[in-house]
Amino acid sequence: MEGVRILAAGEQGLVVEFANKIEAGINRQVHRLSGLLLQQNQGEIKEVVPTYRSLLVYFDPAQITRKLLTDRVISLIHAAADDDSGLAVAKVISIPVCYGGEFGPDIAYVAQHNGITEAEVIQIHTSVPYLVYMLGFTPGFPYLGGMSEKIATPRLQKPRTCIPAGSVGIAGSQTGFYPVESPGGWQLIGRTPVKAFNPKADNPFLFAAGDYLQFQPIGVSEYEEIAAKAAAGLYQPVIRDLKVKGGLNS
Amino acid sequence: MITTIHPGLFTTVQDEGRWGYQAFGMPVAGAMDRYAYYAANILAGNKPAAAVLEMTLRGGHFRFEADYYVSICGADMQARLNGTPVKSWSGFLVGAGSELVFDYAISGCRTYVAINGGINTPVVLGSRSTYTRAAVGGFDGRALQAGDVIPIGKDADAAPRNPRLLPAEFIPAYRDQIELRVLLGPQDDYFSEAGITTFFNSTYCISTEADRMGYRLEGSIIEHKEKADIISDALCQGAIQVPGHGMPIIMMADRQTTGGYTKIGTVIGPDLSLLAQAKPGDSIVFKKCSEDDAAAAFALERDACSRLQQVVAYNEQQPPGPARHFKITVNKQLYHVEIREVK
């Protein structure tokens, strides 16, 4: 319970904030609490939205009071405590990215802000797999953790009103990409031709929380080749297995 | 079926929204003005969750290929049925071959058209709501186009025959200056005292960047203590984000499910219908609201909706003769009394 804050988000929303940092163990607690609340739900909880370090619970005030819901959350927090003793197998999905140029208009700023070259930004960005802490913002948007502080860059002061689908960005020490065209305030460094969301597919979402993504640099011609395949529904991303401590499914 | 001759400025199919997929980043969408949406379905004899058309600022032109019972609620878009004006907040029978034409909104911003049986476009992830940004729901996820044929389903409880008109007390007045009640949080502690004071004591103007996703406002800059960024967390409808530039953005039906800017507070649910009817150039003041007041306002809205259902059901059983309405107070409790001549 230490450090956990319970906050209001309107008359139908309750936020459980575990901490003020991005950390895999804290994120596992968020997802575990999310699962426990859904298991006990009799219809009074409309939906839960797990994020990096907090959980938004949408409830129906006609069916449960904020007080009773708060009591229930507190009683479940211990059961959601982190346990990283077990090993689990996670998926690592390869995401090809064409960096810089018109696809990544902010890469020069990211390089300059961190006192390195654009090539170093790409090298650092593609060097490790990133854990999908959460999906959010727009359908299939993966919020990733574990990015090097060497390329961390603040968000734009004024968000852009229109960002093309596939744009890969950096916001503080977060990274990720925009699966659909939308507004946004991230620094754009490249673009992927991979579709993370397809409403016509059996499973419309390419990733789930707990998966890992690894960015892989490609050139413009390869980008166009993959984009054509993806548009025809013929592109299958490369996926490999990774053993991790305390995975969500362990 | 119903043929779209002209779609209007921005007309989409909407229902209660696509709940249950926000953990995958799928926005809820759904009717922006949930009160007008709900009233339209009640007047049309539909189930509360039936799909309707939501028209924005300028309505469309539709031809009815069979007899339908239709209702119109929300903004007054100067509707005409075969050339004769019809009122907003009313339900009526439309004969085969009839044409229903809307024009610009002269009050409010969004008009809901419900058809008995509901609109029967495919259900995608549990909802018929259109979310244009990801091309989901409605007509291939886009706004209505000329030539679109609107299929009608069976989401109805009853098939009304008589014209229906809501009593005046159930019809909201749309003004170009509105007051919105706000529950502080979840990140009000990121703002300085001066910032909070500015927020509650300034008048904000709705900018031209106001759509189903969010309303960007212009006015006095709201001061943060230190920073405007947080570790991204979830956003509910009505959440008021304040990015680094200090101007508020209110999250609406098509809002992103999560975001990384501080949220000073949340507009309470019952006041969002009023905001959904506001247009660029309209002005807003925010009023601080307690948890208890917010819960009470929620209960009041729910009661109004259930009374609305009772009134419509009651009127349906009555002869269509003239009625006189009185307000009577007994033991400080207000009663609405209707007297009709019975032959």
Interface residues (C-beta under 8 A of the other chain):
Chain A: L7 A8 A9 G10 E11 Q12 G13 V15 E17 N20 K21 I22 S34 K46 E47 V48 V49 P50 T51 Y52 R53 S54 L55 L56 Y58 P61 A62 T65 R66 M134 L135 G136 F137 T138 P139 G140 F141 Y143 P154 R155 Q157 K158 P159 T161 A171 G172 Q174 P179 V180 E181 S182 P183 G185 F197 P199 P204 F205 A208 A209
Chain B: W19 G20 Y21 Q22 A23 F24 G25 M26 P27 V124 L125 R133 A134 A135 V136 G141 L183 L184 G185 P186 E209 M213 D229 I231 S232 D233 A234 L235 C236 Q237 G238 A239 P243 G244 H245 Q256 T257 T258 G259 G260 Y261 K263 T266 V267 I268 G269 E291 A294 A295 A297 F298 A299 R302
